[in-house]
Amino acid sequence: MSSSVTEQPPTTDLITLSRHVLHDQLRLGAAATGDLTLLLIAIQVTSKFIATNVRKARLINLVGLAGETNVQGEEQKKLDVLSNDIMVNALRASGKTAVLVSEELDNAIIIEEPNKGKYCVVFDPLDGSSNIDAGVNIGTIFGIYAVRPDSKGTIEDVLRPGNEMVAAGYTMYGSSANLVLSTGSGVNGYTLDASLGEFILTHPDIKIPPRGKIYSFNEGNSMYFYPPVVNYLNSIKYPKTGSPYSARYIGSMVADVHRTMLYGGIFGYPDDKKSKSGKLRLLYEAFPMAFLTEQAGGIATTGTKRILDIVPTSIHERCSVFLGSREDVQDLMKFYERGIRELALRDEWDHGHRRTGSYGAGSGLFGLGLNLVHTNSPTPQNDSHDPLASPPFPDFSAHLDLWTNLAFESDEPLARNKGKRKSLDESEEDSTDSPLGHPHDSHENVVHPPSAPQSDVHGQHFDLNAILAGFGIDPFLAQHAPPAPTENLPPAPSLAQLLALHTAQGGTYSVPPPPPVVHAQSASQHSAKRARTAKSSGFTETPDAASPLSTEGDQTEHYINPLSAAEDKRRRNTAA
């Protein structure tokens, strides 16, 4: 039975990493000394050793913390420490190195004679070590400098721009071990054949596609991102036309960059409000990956400048990193260019105002003491939004954000709204109804006190203060009277004492009805009778202006008779 698919015979002419490097040395002729070839062979040996330990880490108890922290303040894993020792010992023993810089070591290692060579190696022995226990892809990153002709191998030989590197690469440990290398004439990928113990060429002349459909950012930090990054991500997630980009983020730079090298797209780890100078290390992470990216036809930038042109000032310096497909990275850079224009325009527009915060100080161009305002992000419902075409000044929401961040010092208080606070839309509608806008939206010299809360009781309102005032009692004194004694209370004709008694005894107290009131026939008759009564009984009554039984201006006079009707009649007859 014949098969429709023609099977390819196995390849018998294997191109190993050692063979490929030796071929490049022969191509260079007498100019090549072979020292770089021997150094690269030593690096591939370390990759094999580390790959073996990564596969068996769980079996030989190499997972977990080593109980120490590195210079970055990160807790070292057992495999971190082991990988660093493997790299240092192999590179020192090669006899071809003069300076070694590792992420795990505080200071550079200066190789002494007789093992001193003419190359400097900078490396991260195990990138993505936080993923070790989960079995996620991790890797080793390295870059190689040649010692300067007038130097014997010092720290100054590595504090140089990345474009002076002679070789760079990384090894990724996962389902297979893949080593990607460039010596300045293209990028090649090799896969470890465990049965042969050799790295075999499987990805010759890697080229990054000019545009991809994948973006790789840690969007968990998006709340700290600066506007150019936010606007760019929104433009690829909510495009005007076409499909949105797919998000792929592993958390290991080696794995994320390896996918970007093969499939295209963009990888980014920007500086932000939390990490002012970025997170990735310039010398042994950004430089090697940028070197490989440019050799594969892509672009590597901080957003404002080429990464390989940066001159490092320390071996553990950090920077912002964006790399990948040429067109994708160029799109990102347009948002940074627009951000620079916004800064210049806003500086002129907002001249004289005091600003707070720092915008991207790590990028080198945005450390101007400004705090750019995030404009409204486009949404799927508003996919016609073009961030590049939006006006250079912030909209109304951005004005509010800017107002919040500015620290004004003014003697004029802000007027407060009375009643319930209105929504933003309602305030805008009210301001359009009147040419002067809402009276409480202005910045006035008068502070309006908040109005008293409205009672929820409908119908007739019961006001105790008004009732007390009607009886001639000061409400304030009644409310703040000292507590009344609970025993031996004297007769209390005042309402304040009655209320105090009621409160103290916790019972119900009813006010007794007043004695009968006798109305005089006339003012003259009343005066005569009152005089006779006073003479006979010795009782004198002084009218009380504050009494509830007398009314100012009332022509009819009232008095209280303390005697019974019979006694009063008897005394009146006696007096007559």
MOBELRA-V8112 format. One record per pair of residues at least 6 apart in sequence whose C-alpha atoms are under 6 Angstrom apart, sorted by the first residue. I is the first residue (numbers start at 1). J is the second residue. D is the distance in Angstrom with one decimal. If there is no record, write none. Layout:
BEGIN
I:J:D ; I:J:D
END
This chain:
BEGIN
15:200:5.8 ; 15:201:5.6 ; 16:199:5.5 ; 16:200:4.4 ; 16:201:5.8 ; 17:199:5.5 ; 25:32:5.7 ; 51:173:6.0 ; 57:63:5.9 ; 62:78:5.5 ; 62:79:5.7 ; 63:133:5.9 ; 64:77:5.7 ; 65:76:5.9 ; 65:77:4.3 ; 65:78:5.6 ; 66:76:5.7 ; 66:77:5.0 ; 66:78:4.6 ; 68:75:5.9 ; 68:76:5.6 ; 69:75:4.3 ; 69:76:5.2 ; 70:104:5.2 ; 71:106:5.2 ; 80:126:5.9 ; 83:125:5.6 ; 84:125:5.3 ; 95:115:4.5 ; 95:116:5.8 ; 95:117:5.6 ; 96:117:3.8 ; 97:116:5.7 ; 97:117:4.3 ; 97:118:5.7 ; 97:119:4.6 ; 97:120:5.5 ; 98:111:5.0 ; 98:116:4.9 ; 98:117:5.0 ; 98:118:5.8 ; 98:119:5.7 ; 98:120:5.6 ; 98:153:5.2 ; 99:109:5.6 ; 99:110:4.8 ; 99:111:5.9 ; 99:120:4.7 ; 100:108:5.7 ; 100:109:4.9 ; 100:120:5.9 ; 100:121:5.1 ; 100:122:5.9 ; 101:108:4.7 ; 101:122:4.6 ; 102:123:5.2 ; 102:124:5.8 ; 103:124:5.2 ; 118:147:5.2 ; 119:145:5.7 ; 119:146:4.5 ; 119:147:5.4 ; 120:144:5.7 ; 120:145:5.0 ; 121:143:5.8 ; 121:144:4.7 ; 122:142:5.6 ; 122:143:5.3 ; 122:284:5.3 ; 123:141:5.5 ; 123:142:4.2 ; 123:284:5.0 ; 124:140:5.8 ; 124:141:5.2 ; 125:140:4.9 ; 126:139:5.3 ; 126:140:4.9 ; 127:138:5.8 ; 127:139:5.2 ; 127:140:5.8 ; 128:138:5.2 ; 128:252:4.3 ; 137:173:5.6 ; 137:174:4.7 ; 138:172:5.8 ; 138:173:5.4 ; 138:252:6.0 ; 139:171:5.3 ; 139:172:4.2 ; 139:173:5.5 ; 139:254:5.7 ; 140:170:5.4 ; 140:171:5.1 ; 141:170:4.3 ; 142:168:5.7 ; 142:169:5.6 ; 143:167:6.0 ; 143:168:4.2 ; 143:288:5.2 ; 144:165:5.7 ; 144:166:5.8 ; 144:167:5.2 ; 145:165:4.7 ; 145:166:5.6 ; 147:157:5.8 ; 159:312:5.3 ; 160:311:5.5 ; 161:308:5.8 ; 161:309:5.4 ; 161:310:5.4 ; 161:311:4.7 ; 162:287:5.2 ; 162:308:4.3 ; 163:308:5.0 ; 166:183:6.0 ; 167:182:5.6 ; 167:183:4.3 ; 168:182:5.7 ; 168:288:5.1 ; 169:180:5.4 ; 169:181:4.3 ; 170:179:5.8 ; 170:180:5.5 ; 171:178:5.5 ; 171:179:4.2 ; 172:178:5.2 ; 177:191:5.8 ; 177:192:5.4 ; 178:190:5.5 ; 178:191:4.5 ; 179:189:5.8 ; 179:190:5.1 ; 180:188:5.7 ; 180:189:4.4 ; 181:187:5.8 ; 181:188:5.6 ; 186:205:5.9 ; 186:295:5.2 ; 187:205:5.2 ; 187:206:5.4 ; 187:296:6.0 ; 188:203:5.7 ; 188:204:4.7 ; 188:205:5.1 ; 188:206:5.8 ; 189:201:6.0 ; 189:202:5.9 ; 189:203:4.5 ; 190:199:5.4 ; 190:200:5.0 ; 190:201:4.3 ; 190:202:5.3 ; 191:199:5.1 ; 191:200:5.2 ; 192:198:5.6 ; 192:199:4.2 ; 206:296:5.9 ; 207:296:4.6 ; 207:297:6.0 ; 208:261:5.2 ; 208:264:5.5 ; 208:296:5.7 ; 208:297:6.0 ; 208:325:6.0 ; 209:264:5.1 ; 209:325:5.9 ; 210:325:5.0 ; 210:326:5.3 ; 210:327:5.8 ; 211:265:6.0 ; 211:325:5.2 ; 211:327:5.5 ; 211:328:5.8 ; 212:264:4.3 ; 212:265:3.8 ; 213:245:4.9 ; 213:265:5.5 ; 214:245:5.3 ; 214:246:4.8 ; 214:247:5.8 ; 214:265:4.7 ; 215:247:5.2 ; 215:265:5.7 ; 215:266:5.0 ; 216:247:5.9 ; 216:248:5.1 ; 216:249:5.0 ; 216:267:4.7 ; 217:268:5.3 ; 224:272:5.4 ; 224:273:5.0 ; 225:272:4.9 ; 227:374:5.7 ; 228:335:5.0 ; 228:336:5.3 ; 232:332:5.9 ; 236:244:5.6 ; 236:245:5.7 ; 237:244:4.8 ; 237:245:5.9 ; 238:380:5.9 ; 240:383:5.4 ; 240:384:5.7 ; 264:325:5.4 ; 265:324:5.7 ; 265:325:5.3 ; 266:323:5.8 ; 266:324:4.5 ; 267:322:5.7 ; 267:323:5.4 ; 268:321:5.6 ; 268:322:4.3 ; 269:321:5.2 ; 270:278:5.8 ; 270:320:4.5 ; 270:321:5.7 ; 271:277:5.4 ; 271:278:3.8 ; 271:320:5.0 ; 276:362:5.4 ; 277:318:5.9 ; 277:319:5.4 ; 277:362:3.9 ; 278:318:5.7 ; 278:319:4.6 ; 278:320:4.7 ; 279:318:6.0 ; 280:318:5.4 ; 281:317:5.7 ; 281:318:4.2 ; 282:317:5.7 ; 282:318:5.1 ; 282:319:5.7 ; 290:300:5.2 ; 298:324:5.4 ; 298:325:5.0 ; 298:326:4.8 ; 299:323:5.5 ; 299:324:5.9 ; 299:326:5.3 ; 300:322:5.7 ; 300:323:4.2 ; 301:307:5.0 ; 301:322:5.3 ; 302:320:4.9 ; 302:321:5.0 ; 302:322:5.9 ; 303:333:5.4 ; 342:392:5.7 ; 355:370:6.0 ; 355:406:5.8 ; 357:371:5.3 ; 358:369:4.7 ; 358:370:5.4 ; 358:371:5.8 ; 359:366:5.3 ; 359:367:5.6 ; 359:370:5.7 ; 359:371:5.6 ; 360:366:5.0 ; 360:367:5.7 ; 361:367:3.8 ; 373:398:5.9 ; 375:398:5.7 ; 412:445:5.5 ; 414:443:5.5 ; 415:447:5.0 ; 416:448:6.0 ; 417:440:5.6 ; 418:450:5.5 ; 430:438:5.9 ; 431:437:3.7 ; 431:438:4.9 ; 465:475:5.4 ; 468:475:6.0 ; 471:548:5.6 ; 472:546:5.8 ; 478:496:5.8 ; 484:500:5.8 ; 502:509:5.9 ; 517:560:5.8 ; 520:526:5.4
END
